[in-house]
Amino acid sequence: MATEVQTHPEQSMSSLVTGIVSDVQDLVKQQLLLMRREIEEDLRKSKEAASIIVLGAGVLLLGAIPLCLMLVHLLHWASFPPGTDPDPARFPLWAAHGVVGAVLFILGGVLVFVGRQKLASVNPMQNPATEALQENVQWLTTPK
Protein backbone atom coordinates (compact mmCIF):
# COMPACT_ATOMS: atom_id res chain seq x y z
CA MET A 1 0.00 0.00 0.00
CA ALA A 2 1.69 3.05 -1.21
CA THR A 3 0.64 6.57 -0.50
CA GLU A 4 1.35 9.29 -2.88
CA VAL A 5 2.19 12.69 -1.59
CA GLN A 6 1.08 15.44 -3.86
CA THR A 7 3.45 18.30 -4.02
CA HIS A 8 2.33 21.70 -5.12
CA PRO A 9 4.66 23.68 -7.24
CA GLU A 10 6.03 26.68 -5.50
CA GLN A 11 3.99 29.75 -6.26
CA SER A 12 5.71 33.05 -6.66
CA MET A 13 5.07 35.86 -4.24
CA SER A 14 3.49 38.00 -6.97
CA SER A 15 0.95 35.32 -7.84
CA LEU A 16 0.02 34.98 -4.15
CA VAL A 17 -0.45 38.74 -3.80
CA THR A 18 -2.45 38.82 -7.05
CA GLY A 19 -4.71 36.04 -5.72
CA ILE A 20 -5.25 37.89 -2.43
CA VAL A 21 -6.06 41.15 -4.22
CA SER A 22 -8.48 39.32 -6.51
CA ASP A 23 -10.18 37.68 -3.51
CA VAL A 24 -10.50 41.03 -1.75
CA GLN A 25 -12.00 42.57 -4.89
CA ASP A 26 -14.52 39.73 -5.16
CA LEU A 27 -15.41 40.10 -1.49
CA VAL A 28 -15.97 43.85 -1.83
CA LYS A 29 -18.11 43.32 -4.96
CA GLN A 30 -20.23 40.74 -3.17
CA GLN A 31 -20.66 42.97 -0.12
CA LEU A 32 -21.65 45.92 -2.31
CA LEU A 33 -24.22 43.73 -4.05
CA LEU A 34 -25.59 42.54 -0.71
CA MET A 35 -25.69 46.11 0.60
CA ARG A 36 -27.56 47.20 -2.54
CA ARG A 37 -30.16 44.47 -2.05
CA GLU A 38 -30.64 45.40 1.61
CA ILE A 39 -31.00 49.09 0.73
CA GLU A 40 -33.58 48.18 -1.93
CA GLU A 41 -35.48 46.21 0.74
CA ASP A 42 -35.32 49.20 3.09
CA LEU A 43 -36.63 51.47 0.33
CA ARG A 44 -39.52 49.07 -0.28
CA LYS A 45 -40.34 49.14 3.43
CA SER A 46 -40.11 52.94 3.44
CA LYS A 47 -42.50 53.20 0.48
CA GLU A 48 -44.94 50.89 2.23
CA ALA A 49 -44.80 52.96 5.43
CA ALA A 50 -45.17 56.22 3.50
CA SER A 51 -48.23 54.90 1.67
CA ILE A 52 -49.83 53.98 5.01
CA ILE A 53 -49.10 57.48 6.33
CA VAL A 54 -50.61 59.09 3.21
CA LEU A 55 -53.69 56.86 3.49
CA GLY A 56 -54.03 57.82 7.16
CA ALA A 57 -53.70 61.52 6.34
CA GLY A 58 -56.42 61.16 3.72
CA VAL A 59 -58.74 59.45 6.20
CA LEU A 60 -57.94 62.18 8.74
CA LEU A 61 -58.98 64.77 6.17
CA LEU A 62 -62.18 62.87 5.46
CA GLY A 63 -62.83 62.80 9.21
CA ALA A 64 -62.21 66.51 9.57
CA ILE A 65 -64.91 67.39 7.02
CA PRO A 66 -67.86 65.88 8.96
CA LEU A 67 -66.44 67.31 12.19
CA CYS A 68 -66.55 70.79 10.65
CA LEU A 69 -70.09 70.14 9.43
CA MET A 70 -70.96 68.98 12.95
CA LEU A 71 -69.82 72.31 14.35
CA VAL A 72 -72.00 74.17 11.83
CA HIS A 73 -75.06 72.08 12.73
CA LEU A 74 -74.31 72.38 16.45
CA LEU A 75 -74.16 76.15 16.12
CA HIS A 76 -77.44 76.11 14.19
CA TRP A 77 -79.06 73.85 16.81
CA ALA A 78 -77.76 75.96 19.70
CA SER A 79 -79.06 79.20 18.15
CA PHE A 80 -82.74 78.17 18.30
CA PRO A 81 -84.75 79.76 21.09
CA PRO A 82 -85.44 77.59 24.15
CA GLY A 83 -88.53 75.45 23.88
CA THR A 84 -88.43 75.12 20.10
CA ASP A 85 -87.04 72.00 18.49
CA PRO A 86 -85.33 72.62 15.10
CA ASP A 87 -84.98 68.89 14.40
CA PRO A 88 -87.70 66.42 15.35
CA ALA A 89 -85.27 63.47 15.17
CA ARG A 90 -84.14 61.89 18.43
CA PHE A 91 -80.51 61.97 17.28
CA PRO A 92 -79.60 65.49 16.11
CA LEU A 93 -77.86 65.99 12.80
CA TRP A 94 -74.85 67.59 14.47
CA ALA A 95 -74.36 64.47 16.61
CA ALA A 96 -74.51 62.23 13.52
CA HIS A 97 -71.81 64.32 11.84
CA GLY A 98 -69.77 64.16 15.01
CA VAL A 99 -69.92 60.37 15.26
CA VAL A 100 -68.95 59.82 11.64
CA GLY A 101 -66.18 62.41 11.83
CA ALA A 102 -64.79 61.01 15.07
CA VAL A 103 -64.69 57.46 13.72
CA LEU A 104 -62.88 58.56 10.56
CA PHE A 105 -60.56 60.80 12.55
CA ILE A 106 -59.61 57.98 14.93
CA LEU A 107 -59.08 55.54 12.05
CA GLY A 108 -56.87 58.06 10.25
CA GLY A 109 -54.88 58.70 13.40
CA VAL A 110 -54.29 54.98 13.89
CA LEU A 111 -53.12 54.61 10.27
CA VAL A 112 -50.73 57.54 10.60
CA PHE A 113 -49.39 56.11 13.87
CA VAL A 114 -48.83 52.65 12.33
CA GLY A 115 -47.13 54.19 9.29
CA ARG A 116 -44.82 56.26 11.47
CA GLN A 117 -43.91 53.19 13.53
CA LYS A 118 -43.05 51.28 10.34
CA LEU A 119 -41.05 54.19 9.00
CA ALA A 120 -39.13 54.52 12.27
CA SER A 121 -38.16 50.83 12.12
CA VAL A 122 -36.42 51.32 8.75
CA ASN A 123 -32.79 52.37 9.07
CA PRO A 124 -30.75 51.73 5.91
CA MET A 125 -27.45 52.37 7.67
CA GLN A 126 -28.07 49.69 10.31
CA ASN A 127 -27.92 46.55 8.22
CA PRO A 128 -25.33 43.75 8.34
CA ALA A 129 -23.97 44.33 4.83
CA THR A 130 -23.25 48.00 5.49
CA GLU A 131 -21.54 47.23 8.78
CA ALA A 132 -19.43 44.45 7.20
CA LEU A 133 -18.41 46.76 4.35
CA GLN A 134 -17.41 49.47 6.83
CA GLU A 135 -15.30 46.93 8.75
CA ASN A 136 -13.60 45.76 5.55
CA VAL A 137 -12.86 49.28 4.41
CA GLN A 138 -11.45 50.10 7.82
CA TRP A 139 -9.36 46.93 7.78
CA LEU A 140 -8.02 47.73 4.30
CA THR A 141 -7.22 51.38 5.04
CA THR A 142 -5.79 51.02 8.53
CA PRO A 143 -2.01 50.56 8.46
CA LYS A 144 -0.66 47.88 10.75
C-alpha angles and dihedrals in degrees: 000000000000126000121209120216113211114217121202117218113248112266120217121245092245093056090050092051090046090052092049092048090048091050091049090050091051091048092051091048091051092047091049090051091049091047090050091052092049091048090050088052090050090050090051090051090047092052090050092050092046091051090053090050092049091048090050092049090051092051089047089054091049088051093050093057097062090041089057090047088050090057091051092050092044090053090048091048093047093050095063115103117258115273096028120100114212093188122038092199118107091228110052120229092240090057091051090053089047094053094048092045093048093050092050092044093052092046091050091048091052091050092050090048093050091047092050091049090052092047092050091053092059113088113161093192093057101067128113096245093054092048092048091049091050090051092049093048090049091048092050096046099041112092115224 
